[in-house]
Amino acid sequence: MDGPVGKLIDSVGSIFRGSDILPWCDRDIIAGFESEVLEAKNEEQKNESLMRLSWALVHSRQPEDVNRGIGMLEASLDRPSSPEQAREKLYLLAVGRYRTGDYTRSRQLLERCLEIQHDWRQAMTLQRLVEEKTRRDGMIGMAIITGAFGVVGLVAGGIIAAASSSSRRR
């Protein structure tokens, strides 16, 4: 398929080919969806195009795109929508928050998704990723703290040993 939708399908297909769990989106796909929004002929087409653009933005490698997608989705949450649309928006927000490293907020959004549909695989998969990332970052943080205290302990021990040996010489 040609055009932004074809590239989007290829990007999403990467999930099933065993590459990155969350697909990445290129700038040309985003530009295609931006054009699609501008060319929408009615409100329904515009809303659908905005959802695709939001999807592309939160899956971008560029932090400014991800933040833009988060802003669009947060603004759209106030508008009435079906439970399925609300679930999709919450999920995309969770992806955006995950991409920005806000794992706590991502987890909260995923819990809201799962309240709407408790067995939704996409949300459960992202929830596992958030938990793994949180656990891994926690372990790294603890290792850094432990290492820092270890270095401080070695330095302090060295100073004490040096002071002790110099006082014995006197």
C-alpha positions in Angstrom: 0.0 0.0 0.0 1.2 3.5 -0.7 0.6 6.6 1.3 0.5 7.2 5.0 -2.0 4.4 5.7 0.2 1.9 4.0 3.2 3.0 6.0 1.1 2.9 9.1 0.1 -0.7 8.4 3.7 -1.7 7.8 4.7 0.0 11.1 2.0 -1.8 13.0 2.9 -5.0 11.2 6.4 -4.8 12.8 4.8 -5.9 16.1 3.8 -9.2 14.5 7.2 -9.7 12.8 8.9 -9.8 16.2 10.5 -6.4 16.2 9.9 -3.7 18.7 6.8 -4.3 20.8 5.6 -0.7 20.3 6.0 0.5 16.7 7.8 3.7 15.8 6.4 6.2 13.4 8.4 8.3 10.8 8.0 12.0 10.1 6.6 11.3 6.6 3.8 9.2 8.0 3.0 12.1 10.4 3.1 14.6 7.6 0.7 12.4 5.6 -1.8 12.3 8.4 -1.5 16.0 8.9 -2.5 16.5 5.3 -5.3 14.0 5.7 -6.7 16.1 8.6 -6.6 19.3 6.5 -8.3 17.5 3.6 -11.1 16.0 5.7 -14.5 16.7 4.1 -16.7 16.4 7.2 -16.4 16.1 11.0 -16.4 12.3 11.1 -13.5 12.1 8.6 -11.7 14.8 10.6 -12.1 12.9 13.9 -10.9 9.7 12.3 -7.9 11.5 10.8 -7.1 13.2 14.1 -7.0 9.8 15.8 -4.6 8.4 13.2 -2.5 11.5 13.6 -2.5 11.1 17.4 -1.5 7.5 17.0 1.4 8.5 14.7 2.5 11.3 17.0 2.7 9.2 20.2 4.7 6.6 18.3 7.2 9.1 17.0 10.9 9.0 17.9 10.8 12.8 18.3 9.8 13.9 21.9 8.1 17.1 20.6 5.8 14.9 18.4 5.0 12.7 21.3 4.2 15.7 23.5 2.0 17.1 20.7 0.1 13.8 20.5 -0.4 13.8 24.2 -1.8 17.3 24.1 -4.2 16.4 21.3 -5.4 13.3 23.1 -5.9 15.0 26.4 -7.9 17.8 24.7 -10.1 15.2 23.0 -10.9 13.3 26.2 -13.4 16.1 27.1 -15.4 15.5 24.0 -18.1 12.8 24.2 -17.2 9.5 22.6 -18.1 5.8 22.8 -16.4 3.6 25.4 -14.3 2.1 22.6 -13.1 5.5 21.5 -12.4 6.5 25.1 -10.4 3.3 25.6 -8.4 4.0 22.4 -7.6 7.6 23.5 -6.6 6.4 27.0 -4.4 3.7 25.5 -2.7 6.2 23.1 -2.1 8.6 26.0 -0.6 5.7 28.0 1.8 5.0 25.0 2.7 8.7 24.9 3.4 8.8 28.7 5.4 5.5 28.4 7.5 7.1 25.6 8.2 10.2 27.7 9.2 8.1 30.7 6.1 9.0 32.8 5.5 5.4 33.9 3.2 6.2 36.8 0.8 8.1 34.6 1.0 5.5 31.9 0.1 2.8 34.4 -2.9 4.9 35.6 -4.2 5.3 32.1 -3.8 1.6 31.4 -5.8 0.8 34.5 -8.6 3.1 33.1 -8.4 1.3 29.8 -8.8 -2.1 31.5 -11.8 -0.9 33.4 -13.5 -0.3 30.1 -12.3 -3.7 28.6 -10.6 -5.9 31.2 -9.2 -8.4 28.7 -7.7 -5.9 26.1 -4.4 -7.4 25.0 -2.8 -4.2 23.8 -3.3 -2.6 27.2 -2.1 -5.6 29.1 1.0 -5.9 26.9 1.9 -2.2 27.5 1.1 -2.7 31.2 3.7 -5.5 31.3 6.2 -3.2 29.5 5.6 -0.4 32.0 6.0 -2.8 35.0 9.2 -4.2 33.5 10.6 -0.8 32.8 9.7 0.4 36.3 11.3 -2.6 37.9 14.4 -2.4 35.7 14.8 1.4 36.3 14.3 0.7 40.1 17.1 -1.8 40.0 19.4 0.5 38.1 18.7 3.3 40.6 19.4 1.0 43.5 22.6 -0.1 41.9 23.7 3.5 41.4 22.8 4.4 45.0 24.6 1.3 46.3 27.6 2.0 44.2 27.7 5.6 45.4 27.6 4.5 49.0 30.2 1.9 48.3 32.5 4.5 46.8 31.9 6.9 49.8 32.6 4.0 52.1 35.9 3.2 50.4 36.9 6.8 50.4 36.0 7.2 54.1 37.7 3.9 54.9 40.8 5.1 53.1 40.8 8.4 55.0 40.4 6.7 58.3 43.2 4.2 57.5 45.5 7.0 56.4 44.7 9.1 59.5 45.1 6.0 61.7 48.5 5.2 60.2 49.7 8.7 60.5 48.7 8.9 64.1 50.6 5.7 64.8 53.8 7.2 63.3 53.8 10.1 65.8 
